[in-house]
């Protein structure tokens, strides 16, 4: 087993100084200067595990500081102050830097360097996490597998979200969520059960984690 540092602050500092996707990339180099974005602590019991920062977050350095973040905070029923209180809520995406755009102006997938070099060590250093909000399939596949609960082959996001209680068991609990991007507004309209069934349970869990 790999030897990992025990201190989350040390791991976070090394992640923020990381330039692997520019200097030793797996594939094409990052098309801009890296700016790793994460917020963690040794006390937060709730982890938001997303995909990767968008361009607005890359500019500001503050995760979910965009319309997607506004929607996520609404889903969670928390204020900005609580959301950005590192003592209560940790935020660590699968890719720490904005990966760049596709030709049609969508965001590229999270960079593989982050998962390969940092994620196992980072989450080893945060054993206090009790609940993970896994946003999108990259985060869901990684965290379920990391915790020894790999997802069924061919499982769809739709069923992971709707049947969240069946998949969330164990410690820490994992709640699968769709991305709060406004591009998913159509999905949310077609699936009213998300607001009626999933959001009340999500808000109850979040409230329990941040007391």
PLY file of the C-alpha trace (Angstrom):
ply
format ascii 1.0
element vertex 211
property float x
property float y
property float z
element edge 210
property int vertex1
property int vertex2
end_header
0.00 0.00 0.00
1.25 3.49 -0.83
2.56 5.65 2.01
0.41 8.76 2.30
0.77 11.94 4.32
-1.68 12.19 7.20
-2.16 15.94 7.12
-4.85 17.28 4.78
-3.41 20.81 4.82
-0.05 19.49 3.55
-1.73 17.53 0.76
-3.82 20.56 -0.23
-0.73 22.79 -0.36
1.06 20.35 -2.66
-2.02 20.06 -4.89
-2.22 23.85 -5.22
1.43 23.91 -6.28
0.96 21.08 -8.79
1.84 21.75 -12.44
1.87 18.17 -13.75
-0.75 18.78 -16.44
1.51 21.49 -17.86
4.97 20.04 -17.27
4.39 16.25 -17.43
0.94 15.79 -18.97
-0.81 12.55 -19.80
-1.58 13.46 -23.38
-1.93 17.04 -24.54
-0.67 19.72 -22.18
-3.17 21.92 -20.33
-3.83 24.85 -22.70
-3.41 27.50 -19.99
-1.60 28.08 -16.70
-2.83 25.58 -14.07
-4.86 26.90 -11.17
-5.88 24.02 -8.89
-9.11 24.75 -7.03
-10.19 22.92 -3.87
-11.33 23.67 -0.33
-10.71 21.09 2.37
-10.16 20.80 6.12
-9.71 18.19 8.83
-13.14 18.95 10.30
-15.58 19.00 7.36
-17.93 16.02 7.48
-19.53 16.74 4.09
-17.59 16.47 0.81
-18.76 17.87 -2.51
-17.01 15.84 -5.21
-17.59 17.43 -8.59
-16.11 17.15 -12.07
-13.71 20.04 -12.73
-13.78 23.84 -12.48
-15.35 25.81 -15.30
-13.78 28.89 -16.81
-15.46 31.29 -14.33
-14.13 29.29 -11.41
-10.69 29.21 -13.04
-10.71 33.01 -13.10
-12.00 33.49 -9.54
-10.32 30.52 -7.84
-13.54 29.87 -5.91
-15.32 26.55 -6.62
-18.93 26.68 -7.77
-18.76 30.46 -7.99
-21.11 30.44 -10.97
-24.76 29.68 -11.87
-24.14 25.97 -11.31
-23.08 26.80 -7.77
-26.21 28.88 -7.23
-28.34 25.90 -8.23
-26.31 23.48 -6.09
-26.69 25.72 -3.04
-30.42 25.85 -3.71
-30.53 22.04 -3.89
-28.64 21.82 -0.60
-30.60 24.67 1.02
-27.47 26.42 2.30
-26.22 30.01 2.13
-23.00 31.04 0.41
-21.42 31.62 3.82
-22.14 28.07 4.94
-21.23 26.60 1.55
-17.78 28.19 1.67
-17.12 27.39 5.33
-14.26 24.90 4.98
-14.77 23.75 8.56
-18.13 22.29 7.51
-17.98 21.55 3.79
-15.03 20.25 1.76
-14.97 20.70 -2.02
-12.65 18.52 -4.11
-13.40 17.92 -7.81
-12.06 15.04 -9.88
-9.99 17.54 -11.87
-8.56 20.43 -9.86
-7.91 22.70 -12.85
-10.18 23.97 -15.62
-9.47 21.43 -18.40
-10.26 23.70 -21.34
-13.04 23.68 -23.94
-14.16 21.26 -26.61
-14.60 22.61 -30.17
-18.30 23.24 -29.45
-17.41 25.24 -26.28
-18.31 22.52 -23.80
-15.89 21.69 -21.00
-13.37 18.93 -21.55
-13.33 15.96 -19.10
-11.34 16.25 -15.85
-7.60 15.90 -16.33
-6.39 12.34 -15.52
-3.29 13.61 -13.73
-5.34 14.67 -10.69
-6.91 11.31 -10.00
-3.71 9.40 -10.72
-1.45 11.54 -8.53
-3.55 13.10 -5.80
-6.99 11.71 -5.05
-6.15 8.58 -3.10
-3.75 10.51 -0.88
-6.16 13.41 -0.42
-9.07 11.29 0.76
-6.81 9.14 2.91
-6.01 12.39 4.75
-9.70 13.14 5.38
-11.06 10.13 7.30
-13.63 12.34 9.03
-15.80 12.65 5.89
-19.22 11.10 6.56
-21.15 12.01 3.41
-20.09 12.59 -0.20
-22.21 14.42 -2.75
-20.88 12.81 -5.94
-21.76 15.07 -8.86
-21.48 13.45 -12.29
-20.16 10.07 -13.39
-16.44 10.75 -13.01
-16.90 11.46 -9.30
-19.44 8.69 -8.83
-17.32 5.99 -10.48
-14.23 7.00 -8.51
-15.73 7.34 -5.04
-17.93 4.25 -5.16
-14.94 2.19 -6.36
-12.54 3.79 -3.85
-14.82 2.79 -1.00
-15.15 -0.78 -2.20
-18.65 -0.35 -3.63
-18.11 -0.30 -7.41
-21.16 0.63 -9.41
-22.93 -2.04 -11.48
-21.66 -2.22 -15.04
-23.93 -0.17 -17.27
-25.61 1.69 -14.39
-27.15 4.92 -15.69
-26.99 8.29 -13.97
-30.79 8.39 -13.97
-31.08 5.26 -11.83
-28.15 6.17 -9.58
-29.87 9.43 -8.69
-33.40 8.10 -8.36
-32.31 5.01 -6.40
-29.79 6.94 -4.33
-30.85 5.30 -1.07
-30.01 1.84 -2.45
-26.55 2.90 -3.57
-25.63 5.26 -0.72
-25.16 2.73 2.08
-21.93 2.18 3.92
-19.53 4.71 5.39
-19.16 7.33 4.23
-22.58 7.67 2.62
-22.50 8.60 -1.08
-25.36 10.52 -2.69
-25.21 10.57 -6.50
-26.36 13.81 -8.10
-26.65 15.17 -11.64
-24.52 18.17 -12.46
-26.29 21.41 -11.42
-25.35 23.03 -14.72
-28.12 24.97 -16.43
-27.50 22.69 -19.39
-29.31 20.03 -17.33
-32.50 22.08 -16.99
-34.23 19.84 -19.55
-33.32 16.72 -17.57
-34.71 18.25 -14.40
-37.99 19.14 -16.11
-38.34 15.62 -17.47
-37.66 14.11 -14.07
-39.83 15.93 -11.51
-39.20 13.13 -9.01
-35.75 14.65 -8.44
-37.19 17.74 -6.79
-40.04 15.89 -5.11
-38.15 12.87 -3.79
-34.39 13.41 -3.84
-34.02 17.05 -2.78
-35.85 16.69 0.57
-33.59 13.75 1.50
-30.51 15.62 0.29
-31.36 18.69 2.36
-31.97 16.59 5.45
-28.58 14.92 5.08
-26.78 18.22 4.44
-28.39 19.80 7.49
-27.24 16.87 9.63
-23.66 17.15 8.34
-23.16 20.89 8.93
-24.46 21.30 12.49
0 1
1 2
2 3
3 4
4 5
5 6
6 7
7 8
8 9
9 10
10 11
11 12
12 13
13 14
14 15
15 16
16 17
17 18
18 19
19 20
20 21
21 22
22 23
23 24
24 25
25 26
26 27
27 28
28 29
29 30
30 31
31 32
32 33
33 34
34 35
35 36
36 37
37 38
38 39
39 40
40 41
41 42
42 43
43 44
44 45
45 46
46 47
47 48
48 49
49 50
50 51
51 52
52 53
53 54
54 55
55 56
56 57
57 58
58 59
59 60
60 61
61 62
62 63
63 64
64 65
65 66
66 67
67 68
68 69
69 70
70 71
71 72
72 73
73 74
74 75
75 76
76 77
77 78
78 79
79 80
80 81
81 82
82 83
83 84
84 85
85 86
86 87
87 88
88 89
89 90
90 91
91 92
92 93
93 94
94 95
95 96
96 97
97 98
98 99
99 100
100 101
101 102
102 103
103 104
104 105
105 106
106 107
107 108
108 109
109 110
110 111
111 112
112 113
113 114
114 115
115 116
116 117
117 118
118 119
119 120
120 121
121 122
122 123
123 124
124 125
125 126
126 127
127 128
128 129
129 130
130 131
131 132
132 133
133 134
134 135
135 136
136 137
137 138
138 139
139 140
140 141
141 142
142 143
143 144
144 145
145 146
146 147
147 148
148 149
149 150
150 151
151 152
152 153
153 154
154 155
155 156
156 157
157 158
158 159
159 160
160 161
161 162
162 163
163 164
164 165
165 166
166 167
167 168
168 169
169 170
170 171
171 172
172 173
173 174
174 175
175 176
176 177
177 178
178 179
179 180
180 181
181 182
182 183
183 184
184 185
185 186
186 187
187 188
188 189
189 190
190 191
191 192
192 193
193 194
194 195
195 196
196 197
197 198
198 199
199 200
200 201
201 202
202 203
203 204
204 205
205 206
206 207
207 208
208 209
209 210
